């Protein structure tokens, strides 16, 4: 079976608006990253408890704390790093989230030993609290390629993999390679797509880019969570829609419109692949 999930801030900035949008699209699972422009590692316990209660009362469970751990370089000393890890674990406990998402560091100087050391620390600390750690591939991080992700999965005991196809597209790795070499080891999926462009990618809804989503869905052979981290283009920082609408193929007037189309495309691809929605957000082949 496949469960749909959504980072709340991909639907709306405000938690109430995000809950309304997520529920209206029949999704009952969320990732927590930012609320009201505040990152999850900056929440007070009171804020986190308030957000958790609102999600719980709406019938939405939290799948993961989408932390920015590892989305930095080694300039942060190990003591400060330890504090951020402790905060992520604390937030996972407040939200009753079974997972924490992490990255594999920028400006890493190919120092795989230090990457492994720090991520193994996260895994060991989280596992003591019954929380699993999931590593996402990310452009410019150590684990930006299939070879590097597999290396980290082999060297870090207990770490799991988030498969993000559009992040691989950003660095020019074809889907044929990632589906063969990395997807079979994926624990969950960031369900988005893209078209490679100038050492980056124009992000598209699933099925509209180069990620070969139809083939990906053929390869699913276990229960998985597909999180709609759409990253689609809409006006930000005072931009006007008319000024950006011709910059790429898929551009939306606002964040929630982008989210609605991302979910609609996700459902369409699942139905085309032979899945049936047996409950809201839950698909079975």
DOROMI-160039 format. One line per 4 residues: number of its first residue (from 1); their letters; for each residue y, z, x of N, C-alpha, C. Coordinates in nm, 3 decimals. Each point is the difference from the previous one (the first is absolute). Example, Ala and Ser with C-alpha at 12.3 -4.5 7.8 and 13.67 -1.06 7.14 Angstrom:
residues 2
1> as> -0.569:0.780:1.319:0.119:0.000:-0.089:0.120:0.000:0.090 ~ 0.105:-0.072:-0.035:0.119:0.006:0.082:0.109:0.073:-0.077
This chain:
residues 285
1> xxxx> -0.120:0.000:0.084:0.120:0.000:-0.084:0.125:0.000:0.087 ~ 0.107:-0.051:-0.054:0.130:0.000:0.067:0.099:0.078:-0.086 ~ 0.068:0.096:0.062:0.106:0.075:-0.066:0.134:-0.049:0.050 ~ 0.091:-0.029:-0.093:0.135:-0.034:0.040:0.081:0.126:0.024
5> xxxx> 0.087:-0.009:0.099:0.085:0.111:0.041:0.139:-0.057:0.029 ~ 0.102:0.085:0.005:0.134:-0.049:0.032:0.081:0.107:0.070 ~ 0.064:-0.032:0.112:0.099:0.092:0.056:0.115:0.015:-0.101 ~ 0.040:0.122:-0.028:0.101:0.020:-0.106:0.129:-0.073:0.032
9> xxxx> 0.039:-0.006:0.127:0.128:-0.062:0.034:-0.005:-0.152:-0.001 ~ -0.118:-0.058:-0.019:-0.008:-0.144:-0.022:0.034:-0.034:-0.145 ~ -0.006:0.100:-0.088:0.032:-0.021:-0.141:0.145:0.037:-0.031 ~ 0.048:0.110:0.057:0.136:0.047:-0.026:0.035:0.109:0.101
13> xxxx> 0.129:0.022:0.020:0.046:0.103:0.092:-0.022:0.138:-0.059 ~ 0.040:0.017:-0.124:-0.009:0.127:-0.070:-0.142:0.025:-0.048 ~ -0.049:0.123:0.010:-0.138:0.029:-0.036:-0.027:-0.024:-0.148 ~ 0.097:0.032:-0.086:-0.021:-0.020:-0.144:-0.011:-0.148:-0.033
17> xxxx> 0.087:-0.082:0.061:-0.007:-0.144:-0.024:-0.127:-0.060:0.059 ~ -0.042:0.053:0.116:-0.123:-0.049:0.061:-0.120:0.030:-0.087 ~ -0.006:0.121:-0.053:-0.112:0.037:-0.088:-0.002:-0.090:-0.124 ~ 0.115:-0.023:-0.057:0.008:-0.086:-0.118:-0.050:-0.142:0.030
21> xxxx> 0.042:-0.054:0.114:-0.041:-0.136:0.038:-0.148:-0.006:0.031 ~ -0.051:0.097:0.075:-0.141:0.001:0.039:-0.089:0.013:-0.123 ~ 0.035:0.093:-0.088:-0.080:0.019:-0.121:0.005:-0.123:-0.090 ~ 0.117:-0.063:-0.008:0.013:-0.116:-0.088:-0.087:-0.116:0.046
25> xxxx> -0.036:0.001:0.129:-0.087:-0.104:0.054:-0.146:0.046:0.008 ~ -0.031:0.112:-0.066:-0.139:0.045:-0.011:-0.061:0.046:0.131 ~ 0.080:0.065:0.085:-0.049:0.052:0.127:0.006:0.152:-0.004 ~ -0.104:0.064:0.053:-0.008:0.146:-0.007:-0.025:0.063:0.137
29> xxxx> 0.038:-0.073:0.105:-0.020:0.047:0.136:0.122:-0.040:0.083 ~ 0.050:0.092:0.084:0.123:-0.027:0.072:-0.009:0.043:0.146 ~ 0.081:-0.066:0.083:0.028:0.047:0.135:0.141:0.058:0.001 ~ 0.021:0.104:0.080:0.131:0.064:0.011:0.059:-0.030:0.136
33> xxxx> 0.117:-0.065:0.001:0.067:-0.036:0.125:0.145:0.046:-0.002 ~ 0.078:-0.051:-0.095:0.140:0.038:-0.014:0.032:0.024:-0.147 ~ 0.080:0.100:-0.027:0.051:0.024:-0.135:0.149:0.031:0.013 ~ 0.080:-0.069:-0.078:0.146:0.016:0.005:0.055:-0.022:0.141
37> xxxx> -0.066:-0.091:0.073:0.045:-0.031:0.135:-0.039:0.103:0.104 ~ -0.080:0.099:-0.038:-0.044:0.105:0.092:-0.147:-0.023:0.036 ~ -0.029:0.000:0.128:-0.139:-0.020:0.043:-0.084:0.123:-0.030 ~ -0.127:-0.023:-0.023:-0.092:0.108:-0.038:-0.003:0.112:0.103
41> xxxx> 0.021:-0.031:0.129:-0.002:0.105:0.101:0.129:0.081:0.002 ~ 0.096:-0.041:-0.083:0.125:0.074:-0.011:0.010:0.078:-0.131 ~ -0.100:-0.010:-0.086:0.002:0.075:-0.126:-0.005:0.149:0.029 ~ 0.073:0.077:-0.081:-0.025:0.144:-0.002:-0.126:0.024:-0.082
45> xxxx> -0.060:0.116:0.013:-0.117:0.030:-0.081:0.033:-0.001:-0.148 ~ 0.121:0.045:-0.035:0.041:0.002:-0.141:0.012:-0.142:-0.054 ~ 0.059:-0.091:0.080:0.010:-0.141:-0.042:-0.138:-0.060:-0.018 ~ -0.086:0.021:0.098:-0.135:-0.055:-0.005:-0.074:0.051:-0.123
49> xxxx> 0.011:0.129:-0.028:-0.068:0.057:-0.116:0.053:-0.060:-0.129 ~ 0.132:-0.021:-0.008:0.061:-0.061:-0.119:-0.053:-0.141:-0.021 ~ -0.003:-0.080:0.108:-0.048:-0.138:-0.011:-0.148:-0.002:-0.038 ~ -0.077:0.090:0.061:-0.143:0.006:-0.032:-0.023:0.032:-0.147
53> xxxx> 0.073:0.097:-0.051:-0.018:0.039:-0.141:0.035:-0.115:-0.092 ~ 0.104:-0.076:0.033:0.037:-0.114:-0.084:-0.109:-0.106:0.001 ~ -0.055:-0.028:0.116:-0.108:-0.099:0.010:-0.124:0.050:-0.075 ~ -0.034:0.126:0.019:-0.117:0.057:-0.066:0.014:-0.005:-0.151
57> xxxx> 0.117:0.037:-0.050:0.022:0.000:-0.145:-0.003:-0.141:-0.058 ~ 0.027:-0.101:0.085:-0.005:-0.140:-0.044:-0.139:-0.060:0.015 ~ -0.095:0.078:0.051:-0.135:-0.051:0.018:-0.016:-0.088:0.122 ~ 0.083:0.024:0.103:-0.005:-0.079:0.123:-0.045:0.090:0.115
61> xxxx> -0.112:-0.034:0.063:-0.048:0.072:0.117:0.059:-0.059:0.126 ~ 0.012:0.080:0.104:0.052:-0.047:0.128:-0.116:-0.034:0.093 ~ -0.004:-0.124:0.043:-0.105:-0.049:0.089:0.028:0.035:0.145 ~ 0.126:-0.015:0.042:0.031:0.020:0.142:0.145:0.040:0.020
65> xxxx> 0.021:0.077:0.106:0.134:0.022:0.054:0.025:-0.114:0.097 ~ 0.093:-0.088:-0.034:0.029:-0.116:0.086:0.102:0.043:0.106 ~ -0.049:0.069:0.099:0.089:0.060:0.101:0.048:-0.106:0.099 ~ 0.114:0.028:0.067:0.045:-0.087:0.109:-0.054:0.043:0.136
69> xxxx> -0.098:0.090:0.001:-0.058:0.043:0.127:-0.055:-0.121:0.075 ~ 0.041:-0.014:0.125:-0.041:-0.115:0.081:0.093:-0.119:-0.014 ~ 0.098:0.010:-0.089:0.099:-0.108:-0.013:0.123:0.039:0.085 ~ -0.030:0.031:0.124:0.099:0.042:0.098:-0.063:-0.022:0.137
73> xxxx> 0.070:0.039:0.106:-0.061:-0.013:0.132:-0.035:0.137:0.056 ~ -0.030:0.008:0.127:-0.043:0.125:0.061:0.117:0.087:0.044 ~ 0.123:-0.041:-0.033:0.115:0.079:0.042:0.000:0.137:-0.066 ~ -0.058:0.008:-0.121:-0.013:0.129:-0.067:-0.100:0.084:0.078
77> xxxx> 0.043:0.120:0.041:-0.093:0.083:0.077:-0.116:0.046:-0.088 ~ -0.105:0.044:0.067:-0.123:0.029:-0.073:0.018:0.118:-0.095 ~ 0.085:0.095:0.036:0.025:0.112:-0.090:0.064:-0.043:-0.130 ~ 0.101:-0.090:0.009:0.064:-0.053:-0.121:-0.099:-0.083:-0.080
81> xxxx> -0.083:-0.075:0.070:-0.103:-0.080:-0.067:-0.095:0.091:-0.078 ~ -0.041:0.110:0.059:-0.088:0.094:-0.067:0.062:0.054:-0.128 ~ 0.130:0.026:0.004:0.069:0.051:-0.120:-0.001:-0.104:-0.112 ~ 0.016:-0.128:0.035:-0.002:-0.105:-0.102:-0.140:-0.014:-0.060
85> xxxx> -0.100:0.015:0.083:-0.138:-0.006:-0.050:-0.025:0.116:-0.096 ~ 0.044:0.119:0.038:-0.017:0.117:-0.087:0.071:-0.020:-0.133 ~ 0.118:-0.061:0.004:0.075:-0.026:-0.123:-0.074:-0.100:-0.089 ~ -0.057:-0.104:0.059:-0.075:-0.098:-0.078:-0.119:0.065:-0.068
89> xxxx> -0.069:0.087:0.071:-0.115:0.070:-0.057:0.045:0.093:-0.112 ~ 0.112:0.067:0.022:0.055:0.088:-0.104:0.034:-0.079:-0.126 ~ 0.061:-0.118:0.017:0.034:-0.084:-0.116:-0.126:-0.051:-0.070 ~ -0.102:-0.034:0.077:-0.126:-0.044:-0.061:-0.059:0.110:-0.086
93> xxxx> 0.012:0.122:0.045:-0.053:0.112:-0.078:0.080:0.019:-0.129 ~ 0.132:-0.007:0.009:0.083:0.018:-0.120:-0.030:-0.108:-0.103 ~ -0.015:-0.123:0.046:-0.024:-0.113:-0.091:-0.149:-0.018:-0.034 ~ -0.085:0.085:0.056:-0.145:-0.013:-0.020:-0.046:-0.141:0.039
97> xxxx> 0.058:-0.049:0.110:-0.032:-0.135:0.049:-0.115:0.009:0.101 ~ -0.105:-0.079:-0.017:-0.112:0.005:0.093:0.020:-0.077:0.129 ~ 0.111:-0.074:0.011:0.020:-0.087:0.117:0.143:0.008:0.054 ~ 0.013:-0.024:0.131:0.129:-0.018:0.065:-0.005:-0.134:0.074
101> xxxx> 0.101:-0.085:-0.024:0.010:-0.130:0.069:0.084:0.017:0.126 ~ -0.043:-0.063:0.111:0.071:0.008:0.128:0.005:-0.138:0.066 ~ 0.077:-0.007:0.111:0.013:-0.122:0.080:-0.037:0.031:0.146 ~ 0.015:-0.102:0.087:-0.049:0.016:0.137:0.107:-0.018:0.107
105> xxxx> 0.126:0.033:-0.032:0.109:0.017:0.095:0.059:-0.131:0.054 ~ 0.133:-0.001:0.005:0.076:-0.108:0.061:0.027:0.036:0.148 ~ 0.046:-0.098:0.076:0.034:0.023:0.142:-0.111:0.078:0.069 ~ -0.121:-0.042:-0.024:-0.118:0.073:0.045:-0.038:-0.030:0.144
109> xxxx> 0.059:-0.106:0.059:-0.029:-0.039:0.140:-0.150:-0.020:0.023 ~ -0.070:-0.040:-0.107:-0.145:-0.021:0.007:-0.077:0.125:0.045 ~ 0.059:0.116:-0.026:-0.061:0.126:0.040:-0.097:0.046:-0.109 ~ -0.116:-0.062:-0.001:-0.096:0.028:-0.107:-0.049:0.144:0.004
113> xxxx> -0.005:0.060:0.120:-0.047:0.139:0.010:0.093:0.094:-0.076 ~ 0.130:-0.022:0.011:0.095:0.085:-0.071:-0.002:-0.026:-0.150 ~ -0.015:-0.127:-0.038:-0.014:-0.033:-0.143:-0.121:0.072:-0.057 ~ -0.111:-0.009:0.068:-0.123:0.064:-0.046:0.016:0.151:-0.005
117> xxxx> 0.059:0.057:0.103:0.020:0.145:0.006:0.078:0.050:-0.122 ~ 0.111:-0.068:-0.029:0.085:0.048:-0.109:-0.065:-0.022:-0.136 ~ -0.062:-0.115:-0.019:-0.063:-0.025:-0.130:-0.125:0.085:-0.019 ~ -0.073:0.027:0.108:-0.115:0.090:-0.013:0.045:0.139:-0.039
121> xxxx> 0.115:0.042:0.050:0.056:0.129:-0.039:0.029:0.003:-0.150 ~ 0.060:-0.108:-0.052:0.029:-0.006:-0.144:-0.130:0.011:-0.081 ~ -0.098:-0.077:0.040:-0.128:-0.001:-0.072:-0.064:0.138:0.002 ~ -0.005:0.062:0.117:-0.065:0.131:0.011:0.071:0.105:-0.084
125> xxxx> 0.134:0.001:0.004:0.075:0.098:-0.078:-0.016:-0.023:-0.149 ~ 0.007:-0.126:-0.042:-0.012:-0.032:-0.143:-0.140:0.030:-0.051 ~ -0.100:-0.038:0.079:-0.138:0.020:-0.043:-0.033:0.147:-0.021 ~ 0.066:0.090:0.075:-0.023:0.143:-0.018:0.041:0.045:-0.141
129> xxxx> 0.091:-0.075:-0.060:0.045:0.031:-0.136:-0.066:-0.090:-0.104 ~ -0.102:-0.074:0.042:-0.072:-0.087:-0.092:0.075:-0.127:-0.036 ~ 0.095:-0.040:0.086:0.083:-0.117:-0.025:-0.038:-0.111:0.098 ~ -0.013:-0.123:-0.050:-0.036:-0.114:0.084:0.126:-0.072:0.048
133> xxxx> -0.010:-0.059:0.118:0.113:-0.072:0.060:-0.032:-0.148:0.006 ~ 0.095:-0.082:-0.046:-0.019:-0.145:-0.011:0.104:-0.071:0.085 ~ -0.044:-0.087:0.088:0.086:-0.072:0.094:0.033:-0.139:-0.051 ~ 0.130:-0.029:-0.010:0.044:-0.132:-0.045:0.040:-0.087:0.118
137> xxxx> -0.039:-0.126:-0.002:0.049:-0.096:0.099:0.148:-0.027:-0.027 ~ 0.078:-0.012:0.107:0.145:-0.017:-0.015:0.054:-0.082:0.116 ~ 0.086:-0.097:-0.030:0.063:-0.082:0.103:0.068:0.088:0.105 ~ -0.019:-0.032:0.126:0.060:0.066:0.116:-0.060:0.137:0.031
141> xxxx> -0.090:0.050:-0.084:-0.072:0.122:0.036:-0.119:-0.038:0.088 ~ -0.065:0.100:0.059:-0.116:-0.032:0.084:-0.105:-0.077:-0.081 ~ -0.023:0.045:-0.122:-0.103:-0.063:-0.083:0.054:-0.112:-0.087 ~ 0.061:-0.101:0.061:0.053:-0.110:-0.080:-0.098:-0.116:-0.015
145> xxxx> -0.107:0.000:0.081:-0.097:-0.108:-0.005:-0.138:0.053:-0.038 ~ -0.088:-0.086:-0.046:-0.136:0.045:-0.031:-0.071:0.065:0.118 ~ 0.019:-0.057:0.121:-0.066:0.057:0.117:0.047:0.143:0.026 ~ 0.130:0.022:-0.012:0.055:0.134:0.026:-0.040:0.098:-0.110
149> xxxx> 0.000:-0.044:-0.125:-0.043:0.089:-0.109:-0.145:0.040:0.020 ~ -0.085:-0.096:0.032:-0.142:0.033:0.021:-0.018:0.093:0.120 ~ 0.080:-0.020:0.103:-0.005:0.090:0.115:0.032:0.143:-0.041 ~ 0.105:0.017:-0.080:0.039:0.135:-0.044:-0.103:0.060:-0.095
153> xxxx> -0.054:-0.082:-0.089:-0.104:0.050:-0.090:-0.124:0.046:0.077 ~ -0.028:-0.068:0.112:-0.115:0.037:0.082:0.026:0.127:0.082 ~ 0.124:0.018:0.045:0.031:0.110:0.092:0.043:0.129:-0.069 ~ 0.050:-0.009:-0.123:0.051:0.119:-0.069:-0.103:0.044:-0.103
157> xxxx> -0.062:0.112:0.026:-0.108:0.048:-0.086:0.057:0.042:-0.136 ~ -0.053:-0.061:-0.106:0.035:0.042:-0.135:0.118:-0.070:-0.063 ~ 0.067:-0.091:0.073:0.114:-0.069:-0.060:-0.049:-0.116:-0.087 ~ 0.075:-0.030:-0.105:-0.034:-0.107:-0.094:0.106:-0.110:0.007
161> xxxx> -0.031:-0.114:-0.061:0.086:-0.118:0.015:0.064:-0.042:-0.132 ~ 0.132:-0.024:0.006:0.072:-0.066:-0.109:0.016:-0.146:0.038 ~ -0.049:-0.090:-0.083:0.011:-0.144:0.028:0.125:-0.054:-0.069 ~ 0.098:-0.044:0.081:0.123:-0.059:-0.053:0.009:-0.144:0.049
165> xxxx> -0.038:-0.093:-0.088:-0.009:-0.140:0.040:0.135:-0.058:0.040 ~ 0.106:0.036:-0.069:0.129:-0.062:0.032:0.054:0.051:0.134 ~ -0.038:0.122:0.040:0.040:0.047:0.133:-0.068:-0.081:0.110 ~ -0.123:-0.043:-0.025:-0.066:-0.089:0.096:0.066:-0.138:-0.001
169> xxxx> 0.038:-0.047:-0.118:0.068:-0.130:-0.010:0.131:0.003:0.079 ~ 0.071:0.113:-0.002:0.126:0.013:0.075:-0.019:-0.033:0.148 ~ -0.113:0.040:0.056:-0.022:-0.022:0.144:-0.084:-0.124:0.027 ~ -0.018:-0.083:-0.102:-0.061:-0.130:0.019:-0.151:-0.001:0.008
173> xxxx> -0.066:0.105:-0.049:-0.146:0.003:0.000:-0.050:-0.061:-0.131 ~ -0.080:-0.106:0.004:-0.046:-0.065:-0.123:-0.095:0.088:-0.079 ~ 0.002:-0.018:-0.133:-0.082:0.083:-0.087:-0.149:-0.018:0.028 ~ -0.041:-0.119:0.044:-0.141:-0.022:0.030:-0.049:0.100:0.106
177> xxxx> 0.085:0.029:0.096:-0.035:0.093:0.107:0.001:0.144:-0.051 ~ 0.105:0.039:-0.072:0.010:0.140:-0.045:-0.107:0.033:-0.104 ~ -0.030:-0.096:-0.088:-0.103:0.026:-0.100:-0.138:0.017:0.064 ~ -0.024:-0.071:0.109:-0.129:0.009:0.068:-0.009:0.123:0.089
181> xxxx> 0.109:0.030:0.073:-0.008:0.100:0.105:0.046:0.139:-0.040 ~ 0.086:0.010:-0.102:0.059:0.129:-0.033:-0.030:0.045:-0.143 ~ 0.007:-0.092:-0.094:-0.017:0.040:-0.140:-0.131:0.073:-0.028 ~ -0.113:-0.039:0.060:-0.125:0.073:-0.028:0.008:0.149:0.033
185> xxxx> 0.095:0.040:0.087:0.014:0.141:0.036:0.109:0.070:-0.082 ~ 0.063:-0.072:-0.091:0.112:0.057:-0.075:-0.047:0.109:-0.095 ~ 0.079:0.106:-0.007:-0.025:0.110:-0.094:0.079:-0.022:-0.128 ~ 0.128:-0.042:0.014:0.076:-0.045:-0.116:0.095:-0.110:0.040
189> xxxx> 0.063:-0.062:-0.097:0.075:-0.124:0.021:0.144:0.016:-0.048 ~ 0.095:-0.048:0.081:0.135:-0.023:-0.050:0.003:-0.143:-0.050 ~ 0.010:-0.012:-0.132:-0.026:-0.126:-0.069:0.127:-0.083:-0.007 ~ 0.025:-0.076:0.106:0.115:-0.090:0.002:-0.032:-0.123:0.081
193> xxxx> 0.092:-0.092:0.003:-0.025:-0.132:0.056:0.126:-0.045:0.071 ~ -0.008:-0.111:0.070:0.117:-0.049:0.069:-0.022:-0.135:0.064 ~ 0.110:-0.059:0.047:-0.001:-0.130:0.068:0.064:0.020:0.137 ~ -0.072:-0.035:0.106:0.052:0.021:0.136:0.125:-0.085:0.021
197> xxxx> 0.103:0.063:0.059:0.127:-0.070:0.020:0.076:0.067:0.115 ~ 0.021:-0.076:0.108:0.084:0.047:0.110:-0.040:0.138:0.052 ~ -0.126:0.016:0.035:-0.051:0.127:0.052:0.020:0.115:-0.099 ~ -0.004:-0.034:-0.127:0.010:0.100:-0.106:-0.072:-0.059:-0.121
201> xxxx> 0.034:0.046:-0.118:-0.062:-0.056:-0.120:0.094:0.012:-0.118 ~ 0.001:-0.104:-0.082:0.058:0.011:-0.134:-0.108:0.060:-0.089 ~ 0.027:0.118:-0.055:-0.100:0.068:-0.082:-0.007:-0.066:-0.137 ~ -0.122:-0.015:-0.050:-0.021:-0.062:-0.131:-0.090:0.090:-0.084
205> xxxx> -0.005:-0.021:-0.131:-0.103:0.067:-0.079:-0.138:-0.049:0.044 ~ -0.103:0.080:-0.026:-0.135:-0.040:0.042:-0.040:-0.131:-0.065 ~ -0.065:-0.084:0.079:-0.043:-0.130:-0.049:0.100:-0.110:0.026 ~ 0.120:0.035:0.048:0.106:-0.099:0.021:0.029:-0.024:0.147
209> xxxx> -0.077:0.062:0.088:0.025:-0.013:0.143:-0.123:-0.043:0.077 ~ -0.010:0.044:0.124:-0.102:-0.044:0.094:-0.112:0.102:0.019 ~ -0.003:0.106:-0.081:-0.097:0.108:0.022:-0.139:-0.031:-0.053 ~ -0.013:-0.111:-0.071:-0.131:-0.040:-0.055:-0.060:0.113:-0.084
213> xxxx> 0.078:0.042:-0.100:-0.038:0.113:-0.085:-0.129:-0.029:-0.077 ~ -0.022:-0.124:-0.040:-0.122:-0.034:-0.073:-0.123:0.030:0.085 ~ 0.007:-0.035:0.128:-0.113:0.028:0.090:-0.013:0.150:0.025 ~ 0.113:0.068:0.015:-0.003:0.145:0.019:-0.076:0.067:-0.114
217> xxxx> 0.029:-0.040:-0.123:-0.065:0.062:-0.115:-0.149:-0.031:-0.006 ~ -0.040:-0.114:0.055:-0.143:-0.031:0.008:-0.073:0.094:0.096 ~ 0.072:0.050:0.098:-0.060:0.083:0.105:-0.011:0.147:-0.037 ~ 0.066:0.040:-0.107:-0.005:0.142:-0.040:-0.143:0.034:-0.043
221> xxxx> -0.057:0.098:0.066:-0.139:0.038:-0.032:-0.017:0.151:-0.017 ~ 0.111:0.068:-0.028:-0.004:0.145:-0.022:0.121:0.038:-0.085 ~ 0.001:0.122:-0.051:0.115:0.048:-0.075:0.120:0.010:0.095 ~ 0.115:-0.053:-0.042:0.118:0.001:0.085:0.126:0.021:-0.082
225> xxxx> 0.102:0.053:0.065:0.132:0.012:-0.059:0.088:-0.111:0.056 ~ 0.068:-0.071:-0.090:0.093:-0.106:0.038:0.141:0.047:-0.038 ~ 0.081:0.031:0.099:0.134:0.051:-0.025:0.102:-0.113:0.007 ~ 0.080:-0.012:-0.104:0.095:-0.111:-0.011:0.131:0.037:0.070
229> xxxx> -0.007:-0.004:0.133:0.118:0.020:0.083:0.064:-0.138:0.018 ~ 0.074:-0.044:-0.100:0.033:-0.143:-0.007:0.101:-0.046:0.104 ~ 0.099:0.080:0.034:0.104:-0.038:0.098:0.068:-0.132:-0.034 ~ 0.006:-0.035:-0.128:0.065:-0.125:-0.039:0.151:0.011:0.014
233> xxxx> 0.068:-0.113:0.002:0.143:-0.006:0.031:0.084:0.018:-0.126 ~ 0.094:0.090:0.007:0.098:0.024:-0.106:0.127:0.052:0.066 ~ 0.114:0.001:-0.070:0.125:0.043:0.065:-0.005:0.146:0.044 ~ 0.046:0.024:0.123:0.010:0.136:0.053:0.135:0.016:0.068
237> xxxx> 0.042:0.123:0.017:0.122:0.032:0.075:0.121:-0.080:-0.046 ~ 0.018:-0.010:-0.132:0.118:-0.066:-0.054:-0.009:-0.151:-0.010 ~ -0.114:-0.059:0.035:-0.016:-0.145:-0.013:0.008:-0.043:-0.146 ~ 0.036:-0.125:-0.021:-0.002:-0.058:-0.133:-0.118:-0.097:-0.011
241> xxxx> -0.063:0.000:-0.116:-0.118:-0.083:-0.020:0.029:-0.147:0.031 ~ 0.115:-0.048:-0.049:0.032:-0.142:0.019:0.017:-0.037:0.147 ~ 0.029:0.097:0.085:0.017:-0.028:0.142:-0.132:-0.006:0.076 ~ -0.107:0.051:-0.060:-0.128:0.002:0.072:-0.109:-0.081:-0.071
245> xxxx> 0.027:-0.047:-0.121:-0.108:-0.057:-0.080:-0.058:-0.128:0.057 ~ 0.071:-0.068:0.089:-0.053:-0.122:0.060:-0.046:0.020:0.143 ~ -0.011:0.124:0.044:-0.039:0.026:0.139:-0.151:-0.015:0.020 ~ -0.079:0.015:-0.104:-0.144:-0.019:0.007:-0.052:-0.026:-0.141
249> xxxx> -0.128:-0.029:-0.011:-0.055:-0.045:-0.128:0.002:0.108:-0.106 ~ -0.037:0.122:0.038:-0.009:0.108:-0.099:0.110:0.102:0.026 ~ 0.099:0.001:-0.088:0.111:0.095:0.007:0.024:0.052:-0.142 ~ 0.030:0.128:-0.011:0.009:0.065:-0.132:0.134:0.069:-0.017
253> xxxx> 0.045:0.016:-0.126:0.130:0.062:-0.023:0.006:0.147:0.032 ~ -0.117:0.069:-0.001:-0.001:0.143:0.032:-0.142:0.043:0.038 ~ -0.011:0.121:0.047:-0.126:0.055:0.049:-0.108:0.002:-0.107 ~ 0.035:0.045:-0.121:-0.100:0.014:-0.105:-0.051:-0.136:-0.046
257> xxxx> 0.087:-0.100:-0.006:-0.045:-0.135:-0.036:-0.100:-0.051:0.103 ~ 0.025:0.028:0.127:-0.093:-0.040:0.105:-0.134:0.071:-0.017 ~ 0.005:0.128:-0.032:-0.122:0.077:-0.020:-0.082:-0.055:-0.117 ~ 0.067:-0.028:-0.112:-0.071:-0.052:-0.116:-0.071:-0.132:0.033
261> xxxx> 0.067:-0.089:0.073:-0.063:-0.128:0.033:-0.114:0.019:0.099 ~ 0.017:0.094:0.093:-0.107:0.027:0.096:-0.126:0.049:-0.071 ~ 0.017:0.089:-0.097:-0.116:0.052:-0.074:-0.062:-0.111:-0.085 ~ 0.084:-0.082:-0.062:-0.051:-0.109:-0.083:-0.084:-0.096:0.083
265> xxxx> 0.047:-0.034:0.119:-0.077:-0.087:0.089:-0.131:0.067:0.043 ~ 0.005:0.130:0.028:-0.121:0.072:0.039:-0.105:-0.007:-0.109 ~ 0.041:0.025:-0.123:-0.094:-0.007:-0.112:-0.056:-0.141:-0.016 ~ 0.085:-0.099:0.011:-0.043:-0.139:-0.015:-0.105:-0.036:0.105
269> xxxx> 0.023:0.043:0.125:-0.096:-0.032:0.105:-0.133:0.071:-0.023 ~ 0.005:0.123:-0.047:-0.124:0.073:-0.028:-0.078:-0.064:-0.114 ~ 0.070:-0.041:-0.103:-0.067:-0.065:-0.114:-0.060:-0.134:0.043 ~ 0.073:-0.077:0.081:-0.051:-0.127:0.050:-0.125:0.019:0.085
273> xxxx> -0.008:0.115:0.066:-0.115:0.028:0.087:-0.119:0.055:-0.077 ~ 0.013:0.011:-0.132:-0.112:0.044:-0.082:-0.002:0.147:-0.032 ~ 0.110:0.071:0.030:0.007:0.142:-0.033:0.046:0.018:-0.145 ~ -0.046:0.107:-0.062:0.045:0.039:-0.134:0.069:0.135:0.011
277> xxxx> 0.108:0.016:-0.073:0.071:0.128:0.000:-0.066:0.091:-0.103 ~ -0.085:0.091:0.048:-0.078:0.085:-0.091:0.079:0.124:-0.042 ~ 0.104:0.031:0.070:0.095:0.106:-0.035:0.129:-0.037:0.069 ~ 0.112:0.055:-0.046:0.128:-0.037:0.061:-0.005:0.020:0.151
281> xxxx> 0.022:-0.108:0.074:0.005:0.005:0.144:-0.135:0.009:0.068 ~ -0.109:-0.010:-0.074:-0.135:0.010:0.056:-0.077:-0.127:-0.034 ~ -0.046:-0.070:0.105:-0.062:-0.131:-0.017:-0.143:0.003:0.052 ~ -0.088:-0.066:-0.076:-0.141:-0.008:0.035:-0.048:-0.143:-0.013
285> x> -0.083:-0.041:0.092:-0.052:-0.139:-0.001:-0.130:-0.006:-0.076
